[in-house]
Amino acid sequence: DLRAWGTDECVLWSTQVTVPFSGGSGPRATAWAPGTFNQQTCKYDDQKVWVGWLKGPGQAVMGRIDGVTGQLEAQVDLPGWPLTADGVNGYAPYGAAADADGYIWTTAVFSGLAYRIDPVTLEVKSWTSPNGDSHYGMTVDGKGRVWFANWQGNGGVSMFDPLTETWHLVPGSGGNIFRGIAADPNGNIWVANNNGGVNGCGLMQVSAETLTVVTFHTFPQCGTPVGVSIDRDGYVWVVDRA
């Protein structure tokens, strides 16, 4: 049954982080950080969820929230946030992911920016792609490399390696309208592509090891695939908005 807000016993907590002032102010980007590993229980304790929003025009923040209580513990400003998308207010952090070291990554939509937050010191570092990136989806693979799906700009699949601080653009992936992106545990990157690009509507499979296109998958009734995710059995799931 559908219940009124605040009356559903399945809602563990709800935290108000901002008063929306524009359509893109958020909150939007969301990522879980692993927390601290407990040697006795073989489980992670004190897990945090990071959420991004705008506190004002062009003023982006990522907030650290206690995963159990919902308490907002910290807010981290993201300097140099661009007014992409609407040119007036900008959009909230559009996607987020945690790497194996616990760093939190996020990006500004339709930009070539990558931001990294230290979860302990809250230090922020940022890098800008030299390849004309226009980020939409983002993810982090098992080696800590950050992958981006480009909706505009080069319309390709790009990767940032934080160890070498270098950007890479996958050859043969350009000219598309990419949206969601996900990394599987077998070294593949999966990217949703809309109609109107070079490859048309479907799902591009990229090798994270060789930085090459493996194949482009098409399927019936394809229109505007946006979200991509991998389940524990390795199946790839796609949400088609159309």
TAPESUL-V207607 format. One record per pair of residues at least 12 apart in sequence whose ideal C-beta (glycine too) atoms are under 8 Angstrom apart, sorted by the first residue. I is the first residue (numbers start at 1). GAP is how many residues later the second one is. Records with the same first field share a line. If there is no record, write none. Layout:
I=GAP + GAP
This chain:
12=56 + 58
13=56 + 57
14=56
15=50 + 55 + 56 + 57
17=34 + 36 + 46 + 48 + 55
18=35 + 36 + 37
21=33 + 35 + 36 + 68
22=32 + 35 + 64 + 66 + 67
23=63
24=30 + 61 + 62 + 65 + 66 + 67 + 68
25=28 + 29 + 64 + 66 + 67
26=25 + 26 + 27 + 28 + 65 + 66 + 67
27=24 + 25 + 26 + 36 + 65
28=23 + 24 + 25 + 63 + 64 + 65 + 66
29=21 + 22 + 23 + 33 + 63 + 64 + 65 + 66 + 67 + 77
30=19 + 20 + 21 + 22 + 66
31=18 + 19 + 65 + 66 + 67 + 73 + 74 + 75
32=15 + 16 + 17 + 18 + 35 + 66
33=14 + 15 + 16 + 17 + 65 + 69 + 71 + 86
34=13 + 64 + 68
35=12 + 13 + 32
46=20
47=20 + 21
48=16 + 17 + 18 + 19 + 25 + 71
49=15 + 16 + 18
50=12 + 13 + 14 + 15 + 46 + 48 + 54 + 67
51=12 + 14 + 45
52=26 + 40 + 41 + 42 + 44 + 54
53=39 + 40
54=35 + 36 + 37 + 38
55=20
57=26 + 31 + 32 + 33
58=23 + 24 + 25 + 31 + 32
59=18 + 22
60=17 + 18 + 21 + 30 + 32 + 33 + 48
61=14 + 15 + 16 + 17
62=13 + 14 + 16 + 31 + 34 + 42 + 44 + 53 + 55
63=12 + 13
64=12 + 55
74=48
76=41 + 46 + 48
77=47
78=15 + 28 + 37 + 46 + 48
79=45 + 47
80=33 + 46
81=27
82=26 + 29 + 31
84=24 + 25 + 26 + 27
85=24 + 25
90=18
91=17 + 18 + 19
93=13 + 14 + 15 + 22
94=12 + 13 + 14 + 15 + 41 + 42 + 44
95=12 + 40 + 41 + 42 + 43 + 44
96=42
97=41 + 42 + 43 + 49
98=42
99=41 + 45 + 47 + 63
100=42 + 44
101=43
102=17 + 18
103=13 + 14 + 15 + 16 + 41 + 59
104=12 + 13 + 15
105=12 + 33 + 35 + 41
106=32
107=28 + 31 + 41
108=27
109=26 + 27
110=24 + 25 + 26 + 41 + 42 + 43
111=17 + 22 + 23 + 24
112=16 + 17 + 18 + 19 + 20 + 21 + 22 + 23 + 41
113=13 + 14 + 15 + 16 + 22
114=12 + 13 + 14 + 15 + 32 + 34 + 46
116=46
127=33 + 38 + 40
129=19 + 29 + 31 + 38
130=37
131=22 + 23 + 25 + 27 + 36 + 38
132=21 + 22
133=15 + 17 + 20 + 21 + 25 + 34
134=16 + 17 + 18 + 19 + 20 + 21
135=13 + 14 + 15 + 16
136=12 + 13 + 14 + 15 + 42 + 43 + 44
137=12 + 41 + 42 + 43 + 44 + 54 + 55 + 91
138=43
139=42 + 43 + 44 + 50
140=43
141=42 + 46 + 48 + 67
142=41 + 43
143=65
144=18 + 19
145=14 + 15 + 16 + 17 + 63
146=13 + 14 + 16
147=12 + 34 + 36 + 42 + 61
148=12 + 33
149=29 + 30 + 31 + 32 + 42 + 43
150=26 + 28
151=26 + 27 + 28
152=25
154=15 + 20 + 21
155=19 + 20 + 21 + 22 + 23 + 42 + 43
156=13 + 14 + 17 + 18 + 19 + 20 + 22
157=12 + 13 + 16 + 21 + 24 + 32 + 34 + 47 + 49
158=12
159=49 + 52
168=43
170=36 + 41 + 42 + 43
171=40 + 41 + 42
172=40 + 41
173=18 + 31 + 33 + 40
174=24
175=22 + 23 + 24
176=17 + 18 + 21 + 22 + 23 + 28
177=16 + 17 + 18 + 19 + 20
178=13 + 14 + 15 + 16 + 19 + 26
179=12 + 13 + 14 + 15 + 45 + 46 + 47 + 48
180=12 + 45 + 46 + 47 + 48 + 49 + 58 + 59
181=47
182=46 + 47 + 48 + 54
183=25 + 47
184=46 + 50 + 52
185=45 + 49
186=48
187=20 + 21 + 22
188=17 + 18 + 19 + 20 + 26
189=16 + 17 + 18 + 19
190=13 + 14 + 15 + 16 + 38 + 40 + 46
191=12 + 13 + 15 + 37
192=33 + 34 + 35 + 36 + 46
193=23 + 32
194=29 + 30 + 31
195=27 + 28 + 29
199=17
200=18
201=17 + 21 + 22 + 23 + 24
202=14 + 15 + 16 + 17 + 20 + 23
203=13 + 14 + 16 + 22 + 25 + 33 + 35
204=12 + 13
205=12
221=19
222=18
223=17 + 18 + 19
224=16 + 17 + 18
225=13 + 14 + 15 + 16
226=13 + 14 + 15
227=12
